[in-house]
Amino acid sequence: MQSGTIDDVPLALLFPGAGADQLEHVRRVAAAVDALRPPGDPPTWEWWPEHAVSPEPIAGVTPLVLVTAVGLYNEGLNADWLDLELDVVWVRPGVLAVIAAVSVACWCDIDHATHYLEEAVVELVPGVDLGEAMELAAGRMPRWLGCPHDPEYWRAQGLLPARPKSVGPLPGVPAEPVGSVEGAAE
């Protein structure tokens, strides 16, 4: 895995079948996603050049190609969080999809690490190119930004266990709401 800003991402390497206009569309959508980030959430993207070609068969873990997370709430390492994610992944051999999702920390008895409470999945099928798929999936993010930035709100929406009252922030790590984006839902 590599990481950096969207300007660092070698889009032509990751998506060799996409034309220059599609890759520019992806960069415009990525810039719009980065503009949604609250103060304190740097525009970081991660990518896997080894997943540029569809792995076959796809076994177990979904092969990620390009991902980012907009951090709305982060209480420190291994504590509580709320993110909006945008991922480009292989969903089955030869089929890429762009997935936008709301994710929260898991407080179940069995630690699932993360729960995805809402998702928009747009597969690259005939008539839908990479740029369009990114725009359609990312288009859900402003609506989600208009909702409370409290992970407990989202866990309640998903009928998931609440964070135990006895669990506080990690010692020496104060709770740090990442912030909110004023007017993002407009």
Phi, psi and omega in degrees: 000143175236159179214158179169196177280170179298332178291338178277342186287125178278075186304320181296327177287318182288326185233071187297339180273354182272140178281168181302323180293322177294318181294324175294322176299316178301315180297322178294317178295317178300319178296321178294321176295315179299328179291341178281346185295136175286161176305140180091356178248096184294146181285089182249132176238146177239146181213157182234096180302330180292349178257013180297329176256138182302121175287142177222130353283166175271113185246120171075281186266136178291122180290115179279142175250311182212131181216156169210159175226131174265111184278114180265332179208132179212120183260013179109167183307128176062023177249235185250150179201163173219123181230152164253124184251150173225116186233143168249120188221158170275119181267338173196166184309124177081000183237114174271152173219153171252128183237124170254138184209155170261125180235145178226161175293147179269135173235028177288163175300322173263122185286109177269357181074298184223145171241138177256113190266329173221143179219148168237117182247122179237110179277147174278097180243169178308130181094350178235111180266178185301313180298316179296318179298317178299315182296316180297313181292311182295337179299342177282336188299317179301323178296316179295326178296335179285350178272164178304145180265028179259120179305328180295324176302312183290321177297320178297320178299325181268007181055041179260158178299140176285161175296131179300140181297333183284349182267119178251181176297160178300146179304131178079359180242101180290152175297134183229087172302129184292333178126181178229162180252108179293131175075007182293332182276356182283000000 
